[in-house]
Amino acid sequence: MEYLMQITSLGHAGFMVELEKSVVIMDPWLSPFGAFDSSWFQYPRNHHMLSEVQDRLAVRDKEFYLYISHEHKDHFDEFTLNNIDTSQITFLIPKYRRTELLDRIQNFNSKSLILFEDGKSISLEGCTVTIFVDDQELNRDSGILLESDKSSFLNINDCKLYDRIPWILDRWGRPDVFSCQFSGASWHPVCYQYDEKEYRRISRSKKFSKFTNVARVIAKVNPQYYLAAAGPPVFLDSNLMGINFQEDSPFPRAPEFLEYLNRYPKDDNIQCDELLPGEMLNVKSGVFKKDLDLRQRIESFQDYVYKYSKEYAEYFNRFQKENFPTDPDKLFSDLIQILEAKIENFSLNHRITRPLYLGTTEIENDWIRIDFFSKKIEKTEEIYDENYYSIKVPGWQLSRAVSGRITWEDMMLTFREIMNRKPDVYQTLVIGFVVMEVEDVNHLCNYLLGLEQRTDRIVVEAGGNLYSVDKYCPHQGSDLSEGEIREERFLICPRHRWEYDLWTDGICISSNETINAVILEPDA
């Protein structure tokens, strides 16, 4: 049989990989209803690819595998799974402490399910699959390495495995094809109240930090092909439309990143490109099959998105009316019960010295104030603290999280909230308290305590001086030995680009975390 690895884009982070004896589908998000309560939509639209997947499964000539990287709804799309024949599919699922993804997958009628530990390789029909698991409580994600006899594809989608790339390359070798996310996907600064100048400064900084991180990884991996994927989405809700057209957006499009890559120092033999939905790469021949008609239709991004959004105008009107809360008092009463259960399980509450205010966008002077230190929750008509976090959410959106129809993290990823923090300093525990479910908040506390108990130290050189610092980033445990030095002073985390100032004991410039930097005096 002829050697084959043909990669077809399903749009966003989705791929369908055709091998000699098997087909591996990755993260298919094909729902016409978007994700995160229809705040995110695929760009370009890819809903037609559902029939392509259905038709391929109908042939029944090979083994079919389906990999889901993590539980975010732009990767784990139950609409897609409900509309394909899963009875002949073997699911490939990373093993996380939280079993939400596994529990939901087990509801589908499948041929089989294989649960992967981190770094575990399993031989399947005509290929070997390895899944790399990144389970940090606040964030769960994974990447997949697909190897056939003569080709390999490393797809880490949203997963920030940047500091583990040297280990992956050392053990599994250089992949022929590499794909990872190049765009942001966070509510900061999109949902925060900054003046225009500060917003653009932060957005631009985050965009180019992401560009730099991904470009460094591409240069390190040194594949034959890099495929830009996993975002960003577009926002078709009229209340979110403005995000699409921001001049210095934290959600840049692939052409801008590919242009940046052209200027970044790397091996000239790396071919960097983007596959649009339905487009293909034949890894053996190196031939790209592109949809010129689709590329012409998206030449004007603004025209394409406005036309796209008009098709959903009535849908959004109906969606919000159907979900509008009829009893705000009951909403707040139910919310307080959930917050009380969360804070009861929150063992690191004493570390948060500023309160959190939660409210709805419909009612101006109606807040719930959470005093973490005293574990006190009260209703108030105003924000009366000088230092605080605040989050306002549309009442109908908040009610869906309170009722359990969506998760708290899904609610935040709608980007429909309005946020503020004074001072403008990130605090992991506050965000963790908001986005995690009641049963998970203390697992985050235990995870962070575990990071603090690591005693590993490394020595880094900056500005002609040697510094002893903690090996692992206190944010989410990244290996700082893979970091970089900026301006002969700042140690940059390889995952999230947190900057630690070596001149001020290693304190992070954007949070209150530290890597406990100590300058080493030279021998006399």
NORMONOR-V639214 format. One record per helix or strand of 2 or more residues. SS is the DSSP state (~ for helix, > for strand). FROM is the first residue (numbers start at 1). TO is the last residue. If there is no record, write none. Layout:
# NORMONOR-V639214
ss=[SS,SS]
from=[FROM,FROM]
to=[TO,TO]
This chain:
# NORMONOR-V639214
ss=[>,>,>,>,~,>,~,~,>,~,>,>,>,>,>,~,>,~,>,~,~,>,>,>,~,~,~,~,~,>,>,>,>,~,~,>,~,~,>,>,~,>,>,>,~,>,>]
from=[5,14,22,40,49,63,78,86,89,100,112,120,127,140,152,162,177,196,225,241,254,271,280,287,292,301,313,328,349,355,367,376,388,395,408,418,428,438,457,465,480,484,490,499,502,507,518]
to=[11,19,26,41,59,68,82,88,94,105,116,124,135,147,157,172,181,221,229,245,263,274,282,289,297,310,323,344,351,360,371,380,393,402,413,422,435,453,462,470,482,486,492,501,504,508,520]
